[in-house]
Amino acid sequence: MLEIAETTVSITRVTVSSGRPFDEVVAAVYAGLGRVPDFGELVARWSAARDAAEFETTVGAATGSSGLIEFLSLDLGAVLTMRDPARSRRLLRIIAGNPVTMSSMAASVPDVGSYAPVTILVAERAEGTTLSYDRVASAIAPYASDEATAIAEALDAAVLVLLHNAAA
């Protein structure tokens, strides 16, 4: 039987503005993230963990000062420049997360997998550089899980510290 359900999710977006150049802001974000040369190899190490403690140790060793790991970065600005040079801008989507944090939230709210890992959007604008982030706690609010919400709020706080540090 096929069943379709819809849930309205209200997202709170935080945008931090900086007068710093785009490259400096991006470098500062990356400085707070764990970055590995071969993400596939890292995932293979996670998968080979014998138990939760070894998994958490492997993840912890890969995180940056924010507690997050860069999973993927997408240069959206390159595509924009190629398709519409007159309106080009530098635009970078950084997908980052921590599988221990995600799994802790998903244990009580499986739908959190739609929001973690998180996206950080760095955009070059006429007035400077902005960093945007959608709060995970706002996205999972409809699921009314105190446990997942507390973890999401801690994740949101960590991301916001990263963004503020990158913008300063």
BELGINOR-V25302 format. One record per backbone hydrogen bond with DSSP energy under -1.0 kcal/mol. NH is the residue of the N-H (numbers start at 1). CO is the residue of the C=O. If there is no record, write none. Layout:
[[NH & CO] [NH & CO]]
This chain:
[[14 & 133] [16 & 131] [18 & 129] [25 & 21] [26 & 22] [27 & 23] [28 & 24] [29 & 25] [30 & 26] [31 & 27] [32 & 29] [33 & 30] [34 & 68] [42 & 38] [43 & 39] [44 & 40] [45 & 41] [46 & 42] [47 & 43] [48 & 44] [49 & 46] [55 & 51] [56 & 52] [57 & 53] [58 & 54] [59 & 55] [60 & 56] [61 & 57] [62 & 59] [64 & 68] [66 & 32] [67 & 64] [69 & 97] [70 & 34] [71 & 95] [72 & 95] [74 & 93] [76 & 74] [77 & 91] [80 & 76] [81 & 77] [82 & 78] [83 & 79] [84 & 80] [87 & 84] [88 & 85] [92 & 122] [93 & 74] [94 & 120] [95 & 72] [96 & 118] [97 & 69] [102 & 98] [103 & 99] [104 & 100] [105 & 101] [106 & 102] [107 & 103] [108 & 105] [109 & 105] [112 & 109] [113 & 110] [114 & 111] [115 & 112] [116 & 112] [118 & 96] [120 & 94] [121 & 132] [122 & 92] [123 & 130] [124 & 90] [125 & 128] [128 & 125] [129 & 18] [130 & 123] [131 & 16] [132 & 121] [133 & 14] [135 & 12] [139 & 135] [140 & 136] [143 & 140] [144 & 141] [149 & 145] [150 & 146] [151 & 147] [152 & 148] [153 & 149] [154 & 150] [155 & 151] [156 & 152] [157 & 153] [158 & 154] [159 & 155] [160 & 156] [161 & 157] [162 & 158] [163 & 159] [164 & 160] [165 & 161] [166 & 162] [167 & 163] [168 & 164]]
